[in-house]
């Protein structure tokens, strides 16, 4: 009788899974860049209560945070082409990875927006008022006073969110994108040793998560140290 679980296969499958790790990393990297960029804009729109944009941002954030990312993937994949057809734009031939990147980008932006907003409003208002009193403009105050403190406050949550994004990227294979998880699925279907394939994928995700956690912890320590040194001058 064939063994139900072959430990050696895990290590045999790892090299094959690693050939697709770049797809997983691309998803995480681009989603993070889009998420942080849009997140800052959305956070500022909410803080300064810009009409219409503020209300739309609240609805957008509520929807994204209140629905599973797998649902968002299917909405973007099936819904976006239908929405663009009336204006003469056909994206039905797009690579499926593009739909994944859009979905994870807008998903990340919603979470980043709240992280950044909370970090900015946590800066004591007395410090910004003091900056205004000595003649600093709003832009100078944000750049020199608010942003440095907000970044330090936000770093732990940003790190946690990116690690979560890495783990959520495993759902990209639902659209047929062959990333680490998609490769594990393909190997499992071909060899009938799905458990070993998924275990190998889990090992890769665990290692990547630990590396990201260590990296963000080091960045946070350095940023905090620089702030302490700067305050002591």
Rosetta silent file (secondary structure, phi, psi, omega in degrees, C-alpha in Angstrom):
SEQUENCE: XXXXXXXXXXXXXXXXXXXXXXXXXXXXXXXXXXXXXXXXXXXXXXXXXXXXXXXXXXXXXXXXXXXXXXXXXXXXXXXXXXXXXXXXXXXXXXXXXXXXXXXXXXXXXXXXXXXXXXXXXXXXXXXXXXXXXXXXXXXXXXXXXXXXXXXXXXXXXXXXXXXXXXXXXXXXXXXXXXXXXXXXXXXXXXXXXXXXXXXXXXXXXXXXXXXXXXXXXXXXXXXXXXXXXXXXX
SCORE:     score description
SCORE:     0.000 S_00000001
   1 L     0.000  135.085 -179.428    0.000    0.000    0.000 S_00000001
   2 L   -68.066  138.236  179.755    1.339    3.454   -0.900 S_00000001
   3 L   -61.686  137.880  178.136    2.308    5.636    2.046 S_00000001
   4 L   -72.257  -27.841 -179.425   -0.264    8.274    2.863 S_00000001
   5 L  -140.038  124.869  179.534    2.507   10.691    3.803 S_00000001
   6 L  -116.963  105.381 -175.479    6.058   10.747    2.467 S_00000001
   7 H   -59.117  -36.222 -176.480    8.250   13.134    4.444 S_00000001
   8 H   -65.136  -27.760 -178.650   10.995   13.089    1.806 S_00000001
   9 H   -65.218  -28.058  178.865    8.650   14.494   -0.814 S_00000001
  10 H   -56.627  -46.601 -177.688    8.410   17.779    1.092 S_00000001
  11 H   -76.139  -24.608  175.229   12.078   18.489    0.384 S_00000001
  12 H   -72.755  -31.651 -177.869   11.759   17.220   -3.173 S_00000001
  13 H   -82.718  -24.056 -175.659    8.916   19.666   -3.835 S_00000001
  14 H   -54.641  -48.268  179.694   10.590   22.706   -2.250 S_00000001
  15 H   -57.656  -38.713  179.268   12.855   23.562   -5.252 S_00000001
  16 H   -65.859  -40.174  178.989    9.846   23.479   -7.587 S_00000001
  17 H   -67.235  -36.394 -178.034    7.848   25.770   -5.290 S_00000001
  18 H   -67.568  -20.566  177.027   10.773   28.174   -4.981 S_00000001
  19 L   -69.005  -14.250  179.847   10.744   28.697   -8.757 S_00000001
  20 L  -111.159    7.981 -176.497    7.429   30.555   -8.258 S_00000001
  21 H   -66.848  -27.334 -179.413    8.383   32.533   -5.174 S_00000001
  22 H   -64.023  -31.585  178.018    9.036   35.622   -7.290 S_00000001
  23 H   -66.494  -44.332  177.712    5.329   35.779   -8.185 S_00000001
  24 H   -60.508  -43.970 -178.254    4.376   35.751   -4.506 S_00000001
  25 H   -68.833  -35.643  176.763    6.949   38.448   -3.725 S_00000001
  26 H   -62.488  -43.896  179.172    5.803   40.608   -6.663 S_00000001
  27 H   -58.986  -47.484 -177.566    2.218   40.470   -5.380 S_00000001
  28 H   -66.784  -45.491 -176.637    3.294   41.496   -1.876 S_00000001
  29 H   -64.424  -51.349 -177.756    5.727   44.208   -3.009 S_00000001
  30 H   -67.447  -37.425  177.617    3.448   45.933   -5.534 S_00000001
  31 H   -64.675  -36.702  178.484    0.405   45.665   -3.266 S_00000001
  32 H   -67.054  -43.566  179.165    2.417   47.262   -0.459 S_00000001
  33 H   -61.955  -48.354  178.562    3.591   50.128   -2.685 S_00000001
  34 H   -63.738  -43.125 -178.363    0.055   50.782   -3.956 S_00000001
  35 H   -61.757  -44.525  179.591   -1.384   50.319   -0.470 S_00000001
  36 H   -68.390  -41.726 -178.793    0.969   52.795    1.180 S_00000001
  37 H   -63.391  -52.382  178.497    0.601   55.376   -1.611 S_00000001
  38 H   -68.753  -33.997 -178.899   -3.201   55.282   -1.677 S_00000001
  39 H   -60.489  -41.445  178.415   -3.316   54.789    2.080 S_00000001
  40 H   -63.590  -45.435 -179.261   -1.602   58.118    2.747 S_00000001
  41 H   -62.225  -46.354 -179.116   -3.977   59.951    0.387 S_00000001
  42 H   -65.528  -41.405  179.818   -7.074   58.318    1.880 S_00000001
  43 H   -61.341  -44.703  179.544   -5.870   58.894    5.441 S_00000001
  44 H   -66.404  -36.917  177.887   -5.289   62.610    4.796 S_00000001
  45 H   -62.354  -36.536  179.466   -8.675   62.892    3.084 S_00000001
  46 H   -75.819  -40.262 -179.226  -10.300   61.471    6.195 S_00000001
  47 H   -64.053  -45.066 -178.113   -8.274   63.540    8.659 S_00000001
  48 L   -89.971    4.035  174.789   -9.005   66.815    6.858 S_00000001
  49 L    49.368   53.102  177.789  -12.574   65.653    6.066 S_00000001
  50 L   -67.516  124.649 -176.383  -12.435   66.551    2.383 S_00000001
  51 L   -53.257  144.907  178.906  -16.051   66.617    1.143 S_00000001
  52 L    69.659  -54.139 -179.530  -17.264   63.621   -0.875 S_00000001
  53 H   -61.652  -39.932  179.119  -13.809   61.976   -0.811 S_00000001
  54 H   -61.942  -47.220 -179.292  -14.096   61.494    2.956 S_00000001
  55 H   -65.185  -42.144  178.290  -17.516   59.849    2.683 S_00000001
  56 H   -64.816  -36.654  178.951  -16.445   57.653   -0.227 S_00000001
  57 H   -63.860  -40.726  179.142  -13.315   56.646    1.698 S_00000001
  58 H   -62.343  -44.706  178.592  -15.397   55.540    4.680 S_00000001
  59 H   -63.649  -43.845 -179.399  -17.594   53.358    2.446 S_00000001
  60 H   -61.448  -47.923 -179.547  -14.567   51.942    0.634 S_00000001
  61 H   -64.171  -41.952  179.596  -12.721   51.075    3.843 S_00000001
  62 H   -62.365  -41.857 -179.878  -15.827   49.521    5.393 S_00000001
  63 H   -65.798  -48.027 -176.943  -16.417   47.354    2.324 S_00000001
  64 H   -64.759  -43.952 -178.020  -12.819   46.163    2.024 S_00000001
  65 H   -75.333  -16.728 -176.922  -12.401   45.442    5.731 S_00000001
  66 H  -100.073   -1.050 -179.724  -15.810   43.782    5.920 S_00000001
  67 L  -125.503  148.038  177.559  -15.442   41.303    3.055 S_00000001
  68 L   -65.529  147.709 -177.778  -13.051   38.359    2.506 S_00000001
  69 H   -66.988  -25.513  177.582  -10.266   39.008    0.026 S_00000001
  70 H   -65.069  -35.828  176.234  -11.334   35.956   -1.985 S_00000001
  71 H   -66.929  -41.922  178.554  -14.662   37.713   -2.627 S_00000001
  72 H   -62.607  -38.145  177.540  -12.804   40.866   -3.661 S_00000001
  73 H   -58.550  -47.262 -177.901  -10.678   38.813   -6.063 S_00000001
  74 H   -70.854  -34.390  177.408  -13.731   37.474   -7.860 S_00000001
  75 H   -63.371  -45.083  179.539  -15.459   40.879   -7.897 S_00000001
  76 H   -67.797  -43.296 -175.748  -12.427   42.482   -9.565 S_00000001
  77 H   -66.099  -43.787 -177.358  -11.832   39.561  -11.933 S_00000001
  78 H   -94.064  -30.020 -174.060  -15.413   39.239  -13.137 S_00000001
  79 H   -87.244  -39.726 -176.223  -16.769   42.718  -12.412 S_00000001
  80 H   -60.578  -45.253  177.530  -14.051   45.115  -13.568 S_00000001
  81 H   -59.767  -38.318  179.832  -14.102   44.006  -17.246 S_00000001
  82 H   -67.439  -34.432  179.903  -17.898   44.361  -17.321 S_00000001
  83 H   -70.522  -31.010 -175.278  -17.686   47.861  -15.821 S_00000001
  84 H   -89.509  -19.569 -179.616  -15.146   49.025  -18.415 S_00000001
  85 H   -57.767  -43.090 -179.758  -16.811   47.597  -21.530 S_00000001
  86 L   -59.633  -23.520  179.412  -19.443   50.427  -21.727 S_00000001
  87 L  -101.499   14.722  172.839  -16.636   53.003  -22.021 S_00000001
  88 L    83.032   16.555  179.079  -14.862   51.037  -24.732 S_00000001
  89 L  -108.792  121.468 -179.000  -12.098   49.453  -22.655 S_00000001
  90 L  -111.301  113.120 -179.827  -11.645   45.697  -23.036 S_00000001
  91 L  -115.941   18.666 -178.333   -9.416   44.029  -20.448 S_00000001
  92 L   -64.581  -22.562 -179.786  -10.691   40.479  -20.885 S_00000001
  93 L   -93.438    4.646  178.210   -7.331   39.443  -22.347 S_00000001
  94 L   -60.194  148.802  170.865   -5.366   40.765  -19.399 S_00000001
  95 L   -63.848  140.461 -177.488   -3.049   38.402  -17.586 S_00000001
  96 H   -61.405  -26.194  178.622   -4.784   37.128  -14.456 S_00000001
  97 H   -61.091  -33.406  179.196   -1.882   38.405  -12.375 S_00000001
  98 H   -61.351  -40.827  178.535   -2.972   41.978  -13.192 S_00000001
  99 H   -67.047  -36.399  177.102   -6.361   41.387  -11.559 S_00000001
 100 H   -64.276  -45.011 -179.115   -4.623   39.904   -8.523 S_00000001
 101 H   -63.216  -41.237  177.786   -2.337   42.942   -8.221 S_00000001
 102 H   -62.048  -46.694 -177.758   -5.291   45.350   -8.467 S_00000001
 103 H   -61.888  -49.045 -177.537   -7.239   43.437   -5.826 S_00000001
 104 H   -69.829  -29.924  176.745   -4.406   43.184   -3.344 S_00000001
 105 H   -65.186  -48.463 -179.003   -3.439   46.804   -3.951 S_00000001
 106 H   -72.301  -28.197  175.859   -6.893   48.194   -3.128 S_00000001
 107 H   -67.867  -47.448 -179.831   -7.225   45.748   -0.229 S_00000001
 108 H   -63.070  -38.423 -178.222   -3.912   46.813    1.262 S_00000001
 109 H   -60.250  -38.965 -178.900   -4.754   50.508    0.774 S_00000001
 110 H   -63.895  -43.720 -179.661   -7.868   50.249    2.946 S_00000001
 111 H   -72.085  -40.286  179.028   -5.969   48.750    5.866 S_00000001
 112 H   -64.284  -37.300 -179.341   -2.966   51.055    5.435 S_00000001
 113 H   -58.495  -44.492  179.912   -5.254   54.101    5.357 S_00000001
 114 H   -69.503  -39.312  178.024   -6.611   53.316    8.812 S_00000001
 115 H   -61.247  -47.210 -178.285   -3.161   52.512   10.203 S_00000001
 116 H   -67.542  -41.977 -179.828   -1.752   55.795    8.879 S_00000001
 117 H   -60.591  -47.715 -179.513   -4.784   57.839    9.970 S_00000001
 118 H   -63.034  -39.711 -179.766   -4.619   56.522   13.540 S_00000001
 119 H   -65.032  -40.253 -179.158   -0.852   57.107   13.660 S_00000001
 120 H   -67.812  -46.151 -177.564   -1.197   60.713   12.468 S_00000001
 121 H   -71.907  -13.146  178.946   -4.002   61.656   14.867 S_00000001
 122 L   -77.837  -15.547  177.674   -2.045   60.082   17.744 S_00000001
 123 L   -68.963  125.733 -177.578    0.566   62.860   17.523 S_00000001
 124 L   -52.956  130.572 -177.117   -0.207   65.314   20.367 S_00000001
 125 H   -64.208  -25.086  179.076   -2.019   68.359   19.001 S_00000001
 126 H   -62.116  -32.694  179.659    0.072   70.585   21.259 S_00000001
 127 H   -69.564  -40.593  178.860    3.152   69.822   19.177 S_00000001
 128 H   -69.812  -37.023  178.152    1.508   70.883   15.927 S_00000001
 129 H   -65.671  -37.256  177.607    0.109   74.025   17.544 S_00000001
 130 H   -65.040  -38.625  178.773    3.581   74.876   18.839 S_00000001
 131 H   -64.790  -41.518  177.993    4.975   74.438   15.323 S_00000001
 132 H   -64.307  -35.512 -175.980    2.327   76.786   13.895 S_00000001
 133 H   -68.101  -23.880  179.308    3.089   79.330   16.613 S_00000001
 134 L   -98.309   11.983  172.358    6.725   79.632   15.516 S_00000001
 135 L    97.523    6.262  177.821    5.741   80.221   11.902 S_00000001
 136 L   -71.480  142.946  174.723    5.848   76.736   10.384 S_00000001
 137 L   -78.819  170.416  178.635    3.454   76.072    7.529 S_00000001
 138 H   -60.969  -40.299 -179.920    1.091   73.095    7.564 S_00000001
 139 H   -66.174  -43.517  178.482    3.384   71.245    5.126 S_00000001
 140 H   -63.315  -40.663  179.599    6.501   71.967    7.208 S_00000001
 141 H   -63.612  -42.691  179.792    4.727   70.861   10.375 S_00000001
 142 H   -65.000  -43.166 -176.412    3.613   67.621    8.778 S_00000001
 143 H   -69.444  -41.302 -172.889    7.072   66.911    7.359 S_00000001
 144 H   -95.406  -28.338 -174.322    9.110   67.781   10.470 S_00000001
 145 H  -110.136  -55.988 -172.044    6.776   67.069   13.377 S_00000001
 146 H   -73.554  -53.161 -173.608    3.852   64.837   12.475 S_00000001
 147 H   -58.368  -47.832 -178.930    5.259   62.411    9.895 S_00000001
 148 H   -58.259  -40.821  179.975    8.377   61.254   11.835 S_00000001
 149 H   -73.118  -38.142 -179.735    6.323   60.400   14.925 S_00000001
 150 H   -64.974  -38.040  179.954    3.475   58.864   12.927 S_00000001
 151 H   -61.397  -46.095  179.701    5.871   56.587   11.043 S_00000001
 152 H   -62.579  -40.964  178.982    7.291   55.167   14.277 S_00000001
 153 H   -65.275  -38.258 -174.174    3.790   54.647   15.659 S_00000001
 154 H   -81.823  -22.493 -172.530    2.576   52.980   12.456 S_00000001
 155 H   -52.113  -48.698 -179.546    5.564   50.691   11.803 S_00000001
 156 H   -58.973  -42.842 -179.401    4.436   47.720   13.967 S_00000001
 157 H   -70.061  -36.651  176.964    0.960   47.710   12.423 S_00000001
 158 H   -62.875  -44.191  178.152    2.340   48.160    8.906 S_00000001
 159 H   -60.053  -45.774  178.748    4.657   45.198    9.452 S_00000001
 160 H   -61.470  -40.123 -179.196    1.811   43.036   10.752 S_00000001
 161 H   -66.399  -39.901 -179.826   -0.360   44.038    7.796 S_00000001
 162 H   -68.539  -37.631  175.380    2.326   43.174    5.242 S_00000001
 163 H   -63.273  -41.547  175.766    2.885   39.774    6.857 S_00000001
 164 H   -63.135  -37.006  177.622   -0.871   39.212    6.659 S_00000001
 165 H   -63.517  -41.393  176.799   -0.756   40.308    3.021 S_00000001
 166 H   -57.275  -46.668 -178.648    1.942   37.714    2.341 S_00000001
 167 H   -69.215  -37.144  177.465   -0.237   34.999    3.803 S_00000001
 168 H   -67.452  -24.375 -179.453   -3.342   36.254    1.978 S_00000001
 169 H   -62.793  -16.584  178.677   -1.412   36.125   -1.306 S_00000001
 170 H   -64.175  -14.947  179.680   -1.809   32.348   -1.123 S_00000001
 171 H   -85.074   -5.794 -178.404   -5.369   32.870   -2.424 S_00000001
 172 H   -61.477  -26.983 -178.776   -4.126   34.232   -5.761 S_00000001
 173 H   -65.874  -14.751  178.436   -4.106   30.701   -7.151 S_00000001
 174 H   -63.134  -24.174  176.315   -7.928   30.820   -7.033 S_00000001
 175 H   -95.830    3.248  179.248   -7.716   32.856  -10.270 S_00000001
 176 L    93.126    9.880  176.766   -5.200   30.450  -11.778 S_00000001
 177 L   -76.688  127.213 -177.589   -2.067   32.454  -10.928 S_00000001
 178 L   -91.949   84.986  172.237    0.826   30.041  -10.430 S_00000001
 179 L  -100.019 -157.022  179.409    2.589   31.420   -7.382 S_00000001
 180 H   -58.719  -47.629 -177.920    3.970   29.298   -4.522 S_00000001
 181 H   -69.816  -37.847  177.498    0.516   28.079   -3.537 S_00000001
 182 H   -63.297  -38.461  177.151   -0.556   27.576   -7.146 S_00000001
 183 H   -66.676  -38.667  177.409    2.538   25.457   -7.756 S_00000001
 184 H   -62.445  -40.770  177.937    1.755   23.399   -4.642 S_00000001
 185 H   -63.679  -43.209 -179.450   -1.749   22.816   -5.975 S_00000001
 186 H   -64.343  -42.836  178.874   -0.401   21.775   -9.381 S_00000001
 187 H   -63.415  -43.637 -179.842    2.099   19.365   -7.833 S_00000001
 188 H   -62.116  -40.861 -179.945   -0.570   17.874   -5.600 S_00000001
 189 H   -68.518  -33.762 -177.185   -2.951   17.334   -8.504 S_00000001
 190 H   -78.505  -37.375 -173.269   -0.227   15.753  -10.618 S_00000001
 191 H  -104.602  -11.426 -175.353    1.301   13.450   -7.983 S_00000001
 192 L    66.045   16.090  174.157   -1.689   12.907   -5.649 S_00000001
 193 L  -111.070   65.010 -176.354    0.586   13.935   -2.756 S_00000001
 194 H   -66.678  -38.439 -176.152   -1.237   17.162   -1.953 S_00000001
 195 H   -61.618  -42.315  179.178   -0.427   17.139    1.744 S_00000001
 196 H   -65.131  -40.069  179.136    3.320   17.115    1.106 S_00000001
 197 H   -64.017  -44.088  179.256    2.988   19.921   -1.440 S_00000001
 198 H   -69.429  -33.235  176.778    0.971   22.125    0.894 S_00000001
 199 H   -65.436  -41.300  177.078    3.351   21.359    3.764 S_00000001
 200 H   -62.585  -41.089  177.368    6.281   22.502    1.617 S_00000001
 201 H   -63.525  -39.940  179.209    4.360   25.697    0.779 S_00000001
 202 H   -61.595  -39.788  178.876    3.651   26.238    4.482 S_00000001
 203 H   -61.083  -43.769  179.615    7.374   26.004    5.250 S_00000001
 204 H   -63.015  -44.959 -179.588    8.126   28.698    2.669 S_00000001
 205 H   -65.687  -37.492  178.565    5.415   31.017    4.021 S_00000001
 206 H   -63.881  -45.738 -179.539    6.581   30.489    7.612 S_00000001
 207 H   -63.590  -45.048  178.655   10.188   31.339    6.712 S_00000001
 208 H   -62.173  -39.950  179.744    9.149   34.430    4.727 S_00000001
 209 H   -64.388  -42.229  179.039    6.891   35.586    7.581 S_00000001
 210 H   -64.419  -43.225  179.342    9.703   35.201   10.121 S_00000001
 211 H   -62.272  -43.068  177.766   12.127   37.111    7.879 S_00000001
 212 H   -64.036  -41.817  179.617    9.627   39.944    7.420 S_00000001
 213 H   -61.678  -43.861  178.720    8.936   40.057   11.149 S_00000001
 214 H   -64.623  -41.437 -178.909   12.665   40.273   11.929 S_00000001
 215 H   -63.562  -45.910 -179.874   13.187   42.945    9.270 S_00000001
 216 H   -68.735  -33.758  177.075   10.371   45.162   10.549 S_00000001
 217 H   -63.615  -40.486  179.406   11.503   44.669   14.140 S_00000001
 218 H   -68.200  -42.296  178.345   14.985   45.880   13.178 S_00000001
 219 H   -62.088  -42.009  179.604   13.598   48.868   11.250 S_00000001
 220 H   -63.094  -41.938  179.004   11.395   49.782   14.210 S_00000001
 221 H   -63.125  -44.281 -179.449   14.348   49.623   16.624 S_00000001
 222 H   -64.982  -42.219 -179.937   16.491   51.814   14.380 S_00000001
 223 H   -64.971  -41.217  178.945   13.707   54.361   13.876 S_00000001
 224 H   -65.569  -41.102  179.564   13.010   54.523   17.614 S_00000001
 225 H   -62.742  -43.819  179.183   16.723   54.908   18.382 S_00000001
 226 H   -62.696  -37.251  179.392   17.071   57.779   15.900 S_00000001
 227 H   -66.178  -42.757  179.964   14.058   59.498   17.455 S_00000001
 228 H   -63.403  -43.906  178.823   15.513   59.152   20.958 S_00000001
 229 H   -63.285  -42.825  179.610   18.878   60.503   19.799 S_00000001
 230 H   -63.835  -39.865  179.692   17.151   63.352   17.961 S_00000001
 231 H   -69.440  -24.533 -177.086   15.036   64.262   21.005 S_00000001
 232 H   -83.766   -7.806 -179.682   18.128   64.268   23.177 S_00000001
 233 L   -75.058    0.000    0.000   19.899   66.916   21.140 S_00000001
